[in-house]
Amino acid sequence: MAEESAQTVVAVLEDRILPLICGIKEKLKRGIDVLDVGCGSGRAMIKLAETYRESRFAGYDFSEEAVNRARAEVAQRGLKNVRFEIKDAAAIGEIESYDLITAFDAIHDQAKPAAMLKSIERALRPDGVFLAQDISGSRFLEKNYEHPSSPFLYTISYMHCMTVSLANNGAGLGTMWGEETALDMLQDAGFSEVAVNRLDHDFMNVYYVSNKG
């Protein structure tokens, strides 16, 4: 997953993904608080921490192995503006602490995705933004017939994503939870404005930019 993220997220984070949020680069240069939920090995936050030294970055993941890798990388690079913690995405437990929160290919795997989104909404400051990358597709099987990667994505869903969630008594959304479900859940979590973006380099994902309140 870290290698896949390096190609679809980290490599284009600065040039293609961040520009989806109006004015975010200028804010990062001045200094803001950023959190990545489901950060894995932390490559996205480490990249931003190196680029924007005035901002403060954090990454949460429930995988001790992944967080330890992220911490080791931070120590090796000598970064002082980024931290990583082992934490449940559904229970961030912070109120109005961040200006930007990200989640890259992480929502549909969660045991409690609705709780995760509400936890993120609460952790954002009033003018904060939530940027989420997740799978492009529909929750309706018949609408995915023309999707070039449907067989692959459904296989991953049944063999990994759904089972990871269900093994923890979770919702089991799976890879093909669908854009319709994503929009419903973001609105239920309290996000009033949600923009759905597609990028030329990444046909498998969509990028949701959600404003709080």
Salt bridges, closest charged atoms under 4 A:
GLU3 OE2 - ARG43 NH2 3.04
GLU14 OE2 - LYS25 NZ 3.51
ASP33 OD1 - ARG56 NE 2.65
ASP33 OD2 - ARG125 NH1 2.96
GLU50 OE1 - ARG77 NH1 2.85
GLU65 OE2 - ARG69 NH1 3.11
GLU73 OE2 - ARG77 NE 2.59
GLU85 OE2 - ARG83 NH1 2.47
GLU85 OE1 - LYS87 NZ 3.73
GLU94 OE2 - LYS87 NZ 3.87
ASP99 OD2 - ARG125 NH1 2.84
ASP105 OD1 - HIS108 ND1 3.89
ASP109 OD1 - HIS108 NE2 3.48
ASP134 OD1 - HIS108 ND1 2.71
GLU179 OE2 - ARG198 NH2 2.68
ASP184 OD2 - ARG139 NH1 3.18
